[in-house]
Amino acid sequence: MLRTTAIFAVFLLAWPSSAALTPEQRQLNIQSFEYVWTTIRDKHWQRQPGGLDWQKIHDEFRPKIEGADSMDAARAVLQEMIGSLHQTHFAIVPGEVYSHLDSPRAGDTNTGIDIRVIGAQVLVTSVQSNSPAFTQGVRPGWQILKIADTDLAPVVAKLNETYAGSSLRDLMLRRAIIGRLNAPVAVEFLDAEDKHVSKTLAASQPEGTRIDFGYLGPVRVWFHGSKLGDKDIGYVAFNFFLGAGLMNFLGGSVESCLKCQGFIIDLRGNPGGIGAMAMGMAGWFISQPDQKLGTLYMRDATLNFVVNPRLKEFSGPLAILVDGASASTSEIMAQGLKDLGRARIFGSHTAAAALPSVFEKLPNGDGFQYAIANYISEGGKPLEGVGVTPDVETPLIRQALLDGKDPALDAAVAWIEGQKKAP
C-alpha cells in the first residue's frame, strides 16, 4: 500500500558532525551518494526527475561528495543535490536522529503543550489538561522566549530566513521548536500579562496510542471527538492518519451525529500518514459512487483515490480546519472533499507537501526520504508546492489565543449555523 508520509524536517545544525572523516567513512559517503542518485533516477515518477538532466546532476555533484571532509559537508552535498528537484519529501536524515527515535523514551516524553511560530513569536496553542504544564498555569497564548537557556529569537530568525517564501515554513518551524521541548526542560515564557515567567516542565503522561511508523520511529496517535458544547455540531480532531482505531473512532463519531446540524474535521497540525485512509474516511460524507479525491501518478502506474461510500453517511454541512502544519494526507482529504463540493475549508494555507514518500537507510548510516509519486486533486490541482487555500482564511493571532478564542473553529461554526439544518 502506498504511504503518504508526514514530512520529516531535518536541521543539520542540531546534529553537528564536523569531525574529520576516515577513508572508510569517505567511501561510505560516496556509496550513499550513488545510492541516492540512482534511487531518484529509477524511482522518481518522472523519467527526467524534476525535468533535469539527471546524469549531468551526477557529474556535477560526484566531485563534491568525493571532496567532502566531514559528515556535515557530505550531508550538505546530498541535500543540495536533491534540493535541485525543488520538491518536498526528499531529505537526508542524520543517523543520530534514528538512535534518538529508537530510544525507550521516544514518542513517550513531551511537555503536554503544542506550539505555532507566528512571525517571530513562538506561541503556545494548546495545553494538555492533565499535564504538569497545565498544572503550573501555562496557557494558550503564552509566548516561549527561551528553552533550556537558549534564546529562541535568533533560532526563529534563522529558520525564517531558511524558509522565507516557502509554504513549508509553518510545518518546519513547529517541528524544529517542538523537538527542543523534550521534558524535563526549563522554559521561559511571556505570560498573558506580558510578564517573564520561568517554568521547569516535567514530562507529561503521553497521549494516544504508540504506533511504529517506519523510519519515522514511534509516534503517539490520538483522536478526540464530541459535540461542541450545547451546539448540535459534531467535532473530531486527530494528529495522524494512522491506526485502525482511528477509522473506528471516526465511524462511531459520524454515526452518532448523522442528524447533527453540521460536522467539523480538525486537521490542524496533522502532518499526514497513510494516504489510503483518506478514501475510507471520505466515505462517511459522500454517498455517490465513483467519486475521487484525486490521483497519484507514479512512473509506470496511476492510483485513483476512489472514495469508499459507507452504509451510513453524514449529509449535512461539513467543515474542515487546516493550517500551515497540515500536510500530505491532510491536504489530500481537504482538497479532495473541497473539489467534490462536499466541504468548506477554514483556517490558513497548508504546507503544500502532498507527495507520498518512503524512508531507507543509507550505507553511511543516515536516512534518505524520497517521493515516489505526484498527486493531482480531482479538480486538476497539484498540491505539491501549492497547498490548500481555505475558503475562509482565519490567521492565528496571539490575542485570540489569550482570549480563549479559536478563529477557525468559530468561523466554521458560524457558517454551519447559517446553513439549513440537515434533514
C-alpha positions, 0 to 999 in steps of 0.5 A, a space after each residue: 500500500 502506498 504511504 503518504 508520509 508526514 514530512 520529516 524536517 531535518 536541521 543539520 545544525 542540531 546534529 553537528 558532525 564536523 569531525 574529520 572523516 576516515 577513508 572508510 567513512 569517505 567511501 561510505 559517503 560516496 556509496 550513499 551518494 550513488 545510492 541516492 542518485 540512482 534511487 531518484 533516477 529509477 524511482 522518481 515518477 518522472 523519467 527526467 526527475 524534476 525535468 533535469 538532466 539527471 546524469 549531468 546532476 551526477 557529474 556535477 555533484 560526484 566531485 563534491 561528495 568525493 571532496 567532502 571532509 566531514 559528515 556535515 559537508 557530505 550531508 550538505 552535498 546530498 541535500 543540495 543535490 536533491 534540493 535541485 528537484 525543488 520538491 518536498 519529501 526528499 531529505 537526508 536524515 542524520 543517523 543520530 536522529 534514528 538512535 534518538 527515535 529508537 530510544 525507550 523514551 521516544 514518542 513517550 516524553 513531551 511537555 503536554 503543550 503544542 506550539 505555532 511560530 507566528 512571525 517571530 513569536 513562538 506561541 503556545 496553542 494548546 495545553 494538555 489538561 492533565 499535564 504538569 504544564 497545565 498544572 503550573 498555569 501555562 496557557 494558550 497564548 503564552 509566548 516561549 522566549 527561551 528553552 533550556 537557556 537558549 534564546 529562541 529569537 535568533 533560532 526563529 530568525 534563522 529558520 525564517 530566513 531558511 524558509 522565507 517564501 516557502 509554504 513549508 515554513 509553518 510545518 518546519 518551524 513547529 517541528 524544529 521548536 517542538 523537538 527542543 521541548 523534550 521534558 524535563 526542560 526549563 522554559 521561559 515564557 511571556 505570560 498573558 500579562 506580558 510578564 517573564 515567567 520561568 517554568 521547569 516542565 516535567 514530562 507529561 503522561 503521553 497521549 494516544 496510542 504508540 504506533 511504529 511508523 517506519 523510519 519515522 520511529 514511534 509516534 503517539 496517535 490520538 483522536 478526540 471527538 464530541 459535540 461542541 458544547 450545547 451546539 448540535 455540531 459534531 467535532 473530531 480532531 486527530 494528529 495522524 492518519 494512522 491506526 485502525 482505531 482511528 477509522 473506528 473512532 471516526 465511524 462511531 463519531 459520524 454515526 452518532 451525529 448523522 442528524 447533527 446540524 453540521 460536522 467539523 474535521 480538525 486537521 490542524 497540525 496533522 502532518 499526514 500518514 497513510 494516504 489510503 485512509 483518506 478514501 475510507 474516511 471520505 466515505 462517511 460524507 459522500 454517498 455517490 459512487 465513483 467519486 475521487 479525491 484525486 490521483 497519484 501518478 507514479 512512473 509506470 502506474 496511476 492510483 485513483 483515490 476512489 472514495 469508499 461510500 459507507 452504509 451510513 453517511 453524514 449529509 449535512 454541512 461539513 467543515 474542515 480546519 487546516 493550517 500551515 502544519 497540515 500536510 500530505 494526507 491532510 491536504 489530500 482529504 481537504 482538497 479532495 472533499 473541497 473539489 467534490 463540493 462536499 466541504 468548506 475549508 477554514 483556517 490558513 494555507 497548508 504546507 503544500 507537501 502532498 507527495 507520498 514518500 518512503 524512508 531507507 537507510 543509507 550505507 553511511 548510516 543516515 536516512 534518505 526520504 524520497 517521493 515516489 509519486 505526484 498527486 493531482 486533486 480531482 479538480 486538476 490541482 497539484 498540491 505539491 508546492 501549492 497547498 490548500 487555500 481555505 475558503 475562509 482564511 482565519 490567521 492565528 493571532 496571539 490575542 485570540 489565543 489569550 482570549 480563549 478564542 479559536 478563529 477557525 473553529 468559530 468561523 466554521 461554526 458560524 457558517 454551519 449555523 447559517 446553513 439549513 439544518 440537515 434533514 
